[in-house]
Amino acid sequence: MNIITRQDYEAARDKEKALLQAVEDFRAGTAFRTALDANAYFRGENPAVQRKTILRAGKVETRDEQGRRRVRAKARDVVGNRIPAAFLRRFVVQQNQYLLGNGCTLGKPGLKERLGTDFDRVLARMGEYALLHGVCWGYWNTCRLEPLPLCRDALSGFLVLPDELTGEAGLGIQFWQLAPDRPLYLRLFEPDGVTCLCRRSGRLTPVLHKRPYLRRRVSLLEEEHWEEENWPRLPLVPFWGNPEHRSELTPAIRAKIDAYDRILSDFADNLDRANDVYWVLNNFSGTADDVAEMLEAINRLKAVANYSDGTGTSSTAEPRTIAVPHEARQAALQLLEKALYRDWMGLDTAELTGGSLTNVAIRAATAALDLKTDRYEWEAFRFVRGLLRLLGEDTDAIRFTRRAIANESETVRDIAAMRGDIDRRTALRLNPYIQPEEVEDILFAAGD
């Protein structure tokens, strides 16, 4: 794999050509193609099933030189049922919202406000991209977080040119294009500022000239002017989806999803083929045209006349249907679904049934999801800490509140059993039916 580094770009005589070459190499690379496929699976589109066809027999009629009709059989591919299952969306949303659905909590007062009122939503959106693509880069744009996913569509994405010394991001290149016949736009992130470029007629021309990342208005001696400066390092922070820095659409997950979708689509094709009644013609000596004429009469009149020629034998037509075997396919689908949940380490909510399900059983069912989320939480923690360090805040007081799954009736009974050992405020705070902001109002109304 050809890796273009920041040093390669700085040493290039034709920097415009180097930028365009880096984008083209990235588009043709494995990471971008995998991210593109992950987006398709997340939308509920299976590229493997979208190419599926079925073989159908047909006939071709021709005329020879004497005008006689010739009929020959010909097989042709036709589009059958293409039924994808939205497993990847279900898995990604479950894992991401399980950790980031309630946002993050920072220990230092006022620090969360510096990240913007929309920070939790942007963080959750970046988490989805990180799981799908392996990484999502966050650009701190003066006072707000801007997600830069590896791939948005076949023409748009983001890449970094690593620094040969540190291995970290040396340059960032965001590229987008509305259509292949439309101009290509680039946004180049360098340590000393950001530049927006456009390719027209094979050349890159600046749309917005390089400007520093920070601008502030300063008043001095009753005069105001703009002061420009940059961050101590490139304001790009990676949010990795896992320690391996790879897409969660692994070959093991992808192969099982493809197998599931193919079996489901083939089953639908078999149902379509078995939907119609077919006829068994006994003692029938007519031609293919006679068969077609008889079936047309059956469909139109719902009856057919049977004329005997006096020989003692008569033609009969018996309607029959095809019974489609489904037991093996159903068993295969169930096995694949269980294997997908097991490999992803996700939670199959079908296992959580019945109002008497205890909290111990729920914790056992969510154990695998918790283990996988532990690794994901560390990557989310590293991202938020890296973003805060960019802002000059070095803290480890970063917490994520996972979405709780519990038997709330059992929880209330446990609180009642503990009532002699805990105070009223703690009991109210632990009660799942009471919102945290309601606790003080309840205590005040009760005179506590």
C-alpha positions in Angstrom: 0.0 0.0 0.0 1.3 3.4 -1.0 1.4 5.8 2.0 1.8 9.5 1.4 3.1 11.3 4.4 3.2 15.0 5.4 7.0 14.9 4.6 6.2 13.6 1.1 3.8 16.5 0.5 6.2 19.1 1.8 9.0 17.7 -0.4 6.9 17.5 -3.6 7.6 20.1 -6.3 4.0 20.1 -7.5 2.0 20.2 -4.3 -1.3 20.4 -6.2 -0.5 17.1 -8.0 0.5 15.5 -4.7 -2.8 16.5 -3.0 -4.9 15.1 -5.9 -2.8 11.9 -6.0 -3.3 11.4 -2.3 -7.1 11.7 -2.7 -7.2 9.3 -5.6 -5.0 6.7 -3.8 -7.3 7.0 -0.8 -10.4 6.5 -2.9 -8.9 3.4 -4.4 -7.7 2.1 -1.0 -9.1 -0.7 1.2 -10.1 1.6 4.0 -12.3 3.8 1.8 -14.0 0.9 0.0 -14.7 -0.8 3.4 -16.2 2.4 4.7 -18.3 2.7 1.6 -19.6 -0.8 2.0 -20.3 -0.2 5.7 -22.4 2.8 4.8 -24.4 0.7 2.4 -25.0 -2.1 5.0 -26.0 0.5 7.6 -28.6 1.9 5.2 -30.0 -1.6 4.8 -28.4 -2.2 1.3 -26.4 -5.4 0.9 -24.0 -5.0 -2.1 -23.7 -8.8 -2.5 -27.4 -9.3 -2.6 -27.9 -6.4 -5.0 -25.9 -8.3 -7.6 -28.0 -11.5 -7.2 -30.0 -12.8 -10.2 -31.9 -16.0 -10.9 -31.9 -18.2 -14.0 -35.1 -18.4 -15.9 -35.9 -20.5 -19.0 -37.5 -18.8 -21.9 -38.1 -19.3 -25.6 -36.9 -17.5 -28.7 -39.0 -17.5 -31.9 -37.4 -17.0 -35.3 -38.4 -17.5 -38.9 -36.4 -19.4 -41.5 -36.1 -18.5 -45.2 -39.3 -20.4 -46.0 -41.1 -18.5 -43.3 -41.5 -21.4 -41.0 -41.5 -20.7 -37.3 -38.6 -22.0 -35.2 -38.7 -22.1 -31.5 -35.7 -22.7 -29.3 -35.1 -22.6 -25.6 -32.9 -20.0 -24.0 -31.9 -19.3 -20.4 -31.6 -15.8 -19.2 -30.8 -14.0 -15.9 -33.5 -12.0 -14.4 -33.7 -9.9 -11.2 -35.2 -11.9 -8.4 -35.9 -11.0 -4.8 -33.2 -9.0 -3.1 -34.0 -8.8 0.6 -31.3 -7.4 2.8 -31.5 -7.5 6.6 -30.6 -4.4 8.7 -28.3 -6.3 11.1 -25.5 -3.7 10.9 -27.7 -0.8 11.8 -29.2 -2.7 14.7 -25.8 -3.6 16.1 -24.2 -0.2 15.6 -27.1 1.8 17.0 -27.4 -0.6 20.0 -23.7 -0.5 21.0 -23.4 3.3 20.3 -26.5 4.4 22.1 -25.8 2.0 25.0 -22.7 4.0 25.8 -23.4 7.5 24.4 -27.1 7.8 24.5 -27.0 9.7 27.8 -24.0 11.8 26.7 -20.9 12.3 28.8 -20.4 14.0 32.1 -17.3 16.2 32.9 -16.2 16.7 36.5 -15.1 20.3 36.2 -17.9 22.8 36.4 -18.5 24.8 33.3 -16.2 22.7 31.1 -19.1 20.9 29.3 -20.5 24.3 28.2 -17.2 25.1 26.4 -17.8 22.1 24.1 -21.1 23.5 22.9 -24.7 22.8 23.5 -24.8 20.2 20.7 -21.7 18.3 21.9 -23.5 15.1 23.1 -25.4 14.7 19.8 -22.3 15.3 17.7 -20.4 12.8 19.9 -23.0 10.1 19.4 -23.0 10.8 15.6 -19.2 10.5 15.5 -19.5 7.2 17.5 -21.6 5.7 14.7 -19.1 6.7 12.1 -16.2 5.3 14.3 -17.9 1.9 14.5 -18.7 1.8 10.8 -15.4 3.1 9.4 -13.0 2.3 12.2 -12.4 6.0 12.9 -14.1 9.4 12.7 -12.0 12.6 13.0 -13.2 15.5 15.0 -12.3 19.0 13.9 -12.5 21.7 16.6 -13.8 24.6 14.6 -13.2 27.6 16.9 -16.0 26.8 19.3 -17.8 23.7 18.0 -17.0 20.1 17.1 -17.3 19.2 13.5 -17.3 15.5 12.5 -15.2 14.5 9.6 -16.1 10.8 8.7 -13.8 8.7 6.6 -16.4 8.3 3.9 -19.8 10.0 3.2 -20.3 8.6 -0.3 -18.3 7.4 -3.3 -17.0 11.0 -4.0 -16.7 12.5 -0.5 -14.6 11.7 2.5 -11.6 12.7 4.7 -8.0 11.4 5.0 -4.9 12.4 7.0 -1.3 12.4 5.9 0.6 11.0 8.8 3.8 12.5 10.2 6.7 10.1 9.7 8.2 11.0 13.0 5.2 10.8 15.4 2.8 8.7 13.3 0.0 11.2 14.2 -2.0 13.4 11.8 0.4 15.8 10.0 -2.1 17.1 7.4 -5.8 16.6 6.9 -7.7 16.6 3.6 -11.4 16.8 3.3 -12.8 16.3 -0.2 -16.3 16.3 -1.7 -18.0 16.3 -5.0 -21.7 16.5 -5.9 -21.3 14.4 -9.0 -18.5 13.0 -11.2 -19.0 15.9 -13.7 -19.0 18.5 -10.9 -15.9 20.3 -9.5 -13.9 18.6 -6.8 -13.4 20.7 -3.6 -10.7 20.2 -1.0 -10.3 21.6 2.4 -6.6 21.3 3.5 -5.8 21.4 7.2 -2.2 22.4 8.0 -0.5 23.3 11.3 -0.6 27.0 10.3 -4.2 27.2 9.0 -6.9 25.8 6.7 -7.3 26.4 3.0 -10.3 25.6 0.7 -9.4 24.6 -2.9 -11.4 23.8 -6.0 -10.3 21.7 -9.0 -11.4 23.2 -12.4 -9.8 22.3 -15.7 -7.3 20.0 -14.0 -5.9 22.7 -11.7 -6.5 23.6 -8.1 -7.4 27.1 -7.4 -8.1 28.7 -3.9 -11.7 29.3 -3.0 -10.8 30.6 0.5 -7.2 31.4 1.0 -5.3 30.1 4.1 -6.6 31.5 7.3 -5.5 30.7 10.9 -7.7 28.6 13.1 -8.3 31.2 15.7 -9.4 34.8 15.3 -10.3 37.2 18.1 -11.3 40.8 18.3 -8.9 42.9 20.5 -9.6 46.4 21.7 -6.5 48.6 22.2 -6.5 52.3 22.8 -10.1 52.7 21.6 -9.2 50.8 18.4 -10.3 47.3 17.5 -8.5 44.9 15.3 -8.5 41.1 14.7 -5.8 39.0 16.2 -5.0 35.7 14.5 -3.3 32.6 16.0 -3.2 28.8 15.8 -3.6 25.9 18.1 -0.4 24.3 19.5 -1.1 21.3 17.3 -3.4 20.3 14.5 -7.0 20.6 15.7 -7.9 17.1 14.5 -8.7 14.5 17.1 -9.4 10.8 16.1 -12.3 8.9 17.6 -11.4 5.2 17.0 -14.1 2.6 17.1 -11.9 0.0 18.6 -8.3 -0.6 19.6 -7.6 -2.3 16.3 -8.6 0.8 14.4 -10.8 -1.2 12.0 -14.4 -1.2 10.9 -16.7 -3.3 12.9 -18.0 -4.7 9.6 -15.4 -7.5 9.9 -15.1 -10.3 7.4 -16.8 -12.7 9.9 -19.8 -10.3 10.4 -20.0 -9.5 6.7 -20.0 -13.1 5.6 -22.8 -14.1 7.9 -24.9 -11.1 6.9 -24.4 -12.0 3.2 -25.3 -15.7 3.9 -28.5 -14.6 5.8 -29.6 -12.3 3.1 -29.0 -14.8 0.3 -31.0 -17.5 2.1 -33.8 -15.1 2.8 -33.9 -13.9 -0.8 -33.7 -17.4 -2.3 -36.6 -18.4 -0.1 -38.7 -15.6 -1.4 -37.8 -16.6 -5.0 -38.9 -20.2 -4.3 -42.2 -18.9 -2.9 -42.7 -16.8 -6.1 -42.1 -19.8 -8.3 -44.4 -22.0 -6.2 -47.1 -19.5 -6.0 -48.8 -20.5 -9.3 -50.6 -23.7 -10.0 -49.0 -25.9 -12.6 -50.9 -28.5 -14.7 -50.1 -32.1 -15.4 -51.6 -33.0 -18.8 -52.3 -36.7 -19.1 -52.7 -38.4 -22.5 -52.2 -35.1 -24.2 -50.7 -35.3 -27.7 -51.0 -31.6 -28.7 -48.2 -29.2 -29.5 -46.8 -26.4 -27.2 -49.1 -24.0 -28.9 -52.1 -26.2 -28.1 -51.0 -26.2 -24.4 -50.7 -22.4 -24.3 -54.2 -22.1 -25.9 -55.7 -24.5 -23.4 -54.2 -22.8 -20.4 -55.4 -19.4 -21.7 -58.9 -20.9 -21.9 -58.6 -22.2 -18.3 -57.5 -18.8 -17.0 -60.2 -17.0 -19.0 -63.2 -19.3 -18.6 -62.1 -21.3 -15.6 -63.1 -24.4 -17.5 -61.9 -26.5 -20.5 -63.9 -28.8 -22.7 -62.7 -32.4 -22.9 -63.5 -34.0 -26.3 -63.1 -37.8 -26.7 -62.0 -39.1 -30.1 -63.7 -42.5 -29.5 -60.5 -44.5 -28.9 -61.2 -45.0 -25.3 -58.5 -42.7 -24.1 -59.1 -39.1 -23.1 -56.9 -36.2 -22.1 -57.1 -34.9 -18.5 -55.6 -31.9 -16.8 -54.8 -32.0 -13.1 -53.9 -28.9 -11.1 -51.0 -29.2 -8.7 -49.0 -27.0 -6.4 -45.4 -27.1 -5.2 -44.7 -27.5 -1.5 -41.6 -25.3 -0.7 -39.3 -26.9 1.9 -38.7 -24.3 4.6 -37.5 -26.2 7.7 -33.8 -26.3 6.6 -33.8 -22.6 5.6 -35.5 -21.5 8.8 -33.0 -23.4 10.9 -30.1 -21.9 8.9 -31.5 -18.4 9.4 -31.9 -18.9 13.2 -28.3 -20.3 13.4 -26.9 -17.3 11.5 -28.9 -14.8 13.6 -27.5 -16.3 16.8 -24.0 -16.4 15.4 -24.2 -12.7 14.4 -25.3 -11.6 17.9 -22.6 -13.9 19.4 -19.8 -12.6 17.1 -20.8 -8.9 17.5 -21.3 -9.5 21.3 -24.6 -7.8 21.0 -27.8 -8.2 23.0 -30.7 -10.1 21.4 -33.8 -8.5 23.1 -35.7 -11.7 22.3 -33.9 -13.3 25.2 -35.3 -10.7 27.6 -38.9 -11.8 27.7 -41.4 -12.1 30.6 -42.2 -9.7 33.4 -40.6 -12.1 36.0 -37.1 -11.9 34.5 -34.7 -11.0 37.3 -32.0 -8.4 37.3 -29.4 -11.2 37.6 -30.7 -12.8 34.4 -30.7 -9.4 32.6 -27.1 -8.8 33.7 -26.1 -12.2 32.4 -27.7 -11.5 29.1 -26.0 -8.1 28.7 -22.6 -9.4 29.9 -21.1 -9.7 26.4 -22.4 -6.3 25.4 -20.9 -4.8 28.5 -17.5 -6.4 27.8 -17.4 -5.0 24.2 -18.7 -1.6 25.4 -15.8 -1.5 27.9 -13.3 -1.4 25.0 -15.4 1.1 23.1 -15.7 3.3 26.2 -12.0 3.6 26.4 -11.8 4.9 22.9 -14.6 7.5 23.6 -12.7 8.5 26.7 -9.5 9.0 24.8 -11.3 11.2 22.2 -12.9 13.5 24.8 -9.7 13.7 26.7 -7.7 14.6 23.5 -10.3 17.2 22.7 -10.0 18.8 26.1 -6.2 18.8 26.0 -6.4 20.7 22.8 -8.4 23.3 24.7 -5.8 23.4 27.5 -7.8 21.3 29.9 -6.1 18.1 31.2 -8.6 16.1 33.1 -9.6 12.4 33.6 -12.9 13.2 35.1 -14.9 12.0 32.1 -17.8 9.7 32.7 -20.4 8.0 30.5 -23.7 6.8 31.9 -24.8 3.6 30.1 -28.5 3.0 29.3 -29.8 0.8 32.1 -31.7 -2.4 31.4 -33.4 -3.7 34.6 -36.5 -5.1 36.1 -37.8 -1.9 37.7 -40.3 -3.6 39.9 -37.5 -5.8 41.4 -35.4 -2.6 41.9 -38.1 -0.9 43.8 -38.5 -3.9 46.1 -34.7 -3.9 46.7 -34.9 -0.2 47.6 -37.7 -1.0 50.1 -35.6 -3.8 51.6 -32.6 -1.4 52.0 -34.7 1.5 53.4 -33.4 1.0 56.9 -29.8 1.4 55.7 -30.1 4.4 53.3 -31.6 7.9 53.7 -34.7 9.2 51.9 -32.7 11.2 49.3 -30.7 8.1 48.3 -33.8 6.0 48.1 -35.5 8.6 45.8 -32.4 8.9 43.6 -32.2 5.1 43.1 -35.9 4.8 42.3 -36.2 4.2 38.5 -39.7 5.8 38.4 -38.5 9.1 39.7 -36.4 11.5 37.5 -33.3 13.0 39.1 -34.6 16.6 38.8 -37.7 15.6 40.8 -35.9 14.4 43.9 -35.4 17.9 45.5 -39.0 18.9 44.8 -40.3 15.8 46.5 -38.1 16.3 49.5 -39.1 20.0 49.7 -42.8 19.1 49.5 -42.4 16.6 52.3 -40.5 19.1 54.5 -37.2 17.1 54.4 
